Amino acid sequence: MPTNYGAGMVAAPVVPLDEDSYWADPYPILAELRDRHRSAVEPDGSKVLLRWADAEETKKRAEFVNEGLEYIERRGFRPGDPLYEWRRYSVGARNGEDHRRLRSLVNRALTPRSVDRVREVVYGHVRDLLERHRDAGEFDVRQEIRTVPFLSIVAFLEIEPSEAVAIGQQMAGGAGEAFGPNVTQEIRDRANGVFAALMEFVGELVEARRSRPRDDLLTRLIEAEEDGHRLSHDELIVLFTNIFGGAIETTASLMTSTFLELAAHPDQLALLRADPDGLKRGTIEEVLRYRPGFTSTGNVAVADTRIAGLDIAEGEKISIIIGGPNRDPARYADPDRFDVTRDPTRWSFSFSMGPHFCLGQALARAELQETAAAIARHAHDLELTATPQWLPRVMVNNVDQCPIRYRFEP
Ligand code: HEM
């Protein structure tokens, strides 16, 4: 495998993904690697890009595509496993024409204008959560926030809450660890159980809409399937789970970070409170930049090529650790400062870029902006009552706890 790290040159610097201390605060380590060495390797030797310009170029170049099934084969999943079969049809694992076809079927449902109607729902749920705990004036955001993106996507997709109760409980069992490093048999079993339940749930929903069509996204997807060649049955089930399932864990992570960073930076919360309509967007872009929900994106080369001064062989995997570009001083002045007044049009890498740019980003942004607005309006004197610790070896960043204290303002 060609590499510029060989031939008597210095050994490649390693991102210490197997050390808990890295996960507790990866940014100083990523900064050193990015600014001094430009790129690095994972403990397994695979290459990692860390600079904004290199990350952007990777996502723009046709020689790099998303990893397909090998991504989960490396994590021990095999054909026939529910998670493997889900990934086979998943939009994130497809490339080229199939990928464009799948995205085009759902794109229109997820534009900034089509997602606007979720704003009121989210704002209401966050306000209710704050009001419910008003007497104690305390609760753990990490424990309680997940219901907000869950109920919001249920409302957005026009699923009856009664139809979704059971799957909501099963999904809380958690499948996220299956996409991180260090996947054990126990994690595989749990994830397979969650994905089997999720696909069964969507299968039942499809049959219900087939017999009683509605004016909703799922009914439109069923029409595309019945059309014959636009969407297969397996693609239909998985595409809908991509939207339904993709909307919960990442958004919950960012909602927690919104509470966390606003509680940790009262001066920034004061700015937001003084001008919520003007600053809720900037606040959320900054939370996304500062605390990316996804830790990394995986790419694979489809031809021998060079990037970031590295030789890459056809079939070689190369990842981007999002904390690198998001805090690259070449793109952001004083990148370790949390500053809600930065230019909100200067998007970070948190939703990735290129053909696989997050399909739900407009929805996630709308949900997060309303979360920030509800905090500013209803949670006064907001503070953390303990220091949250970032969990190690995850794919979706998360803290162990996020206990807050506040005074509810109606
Ligand atoms: C703050 C919350 C979110 C974050 C940080 C996030 C992040 C990402 C990232 C980084 C990717 C690219 C992954 C890659 O190519 O390696 C992605 C893709 C995707 N996201 Fe999101 N996402 C969020 C919310 C959502 C929501 C709400 C939905 C559904 C409505 C969603 C659906 C998807 C789908 C379907 C893809 C695959 C797109 C493709 O491969 O073409 N995401 N997301």
Residues whose N, C-alpha, C, O or C-beta is under 5 A from the ligand:
A	BS01	HEM	V91 G92 N242 I243 G246 A247 T250 T251 L254 G293 F294 T297 G298 S350 F351 S352 P355 H356 F357 C358 L359 G360 Q361 L363 A364
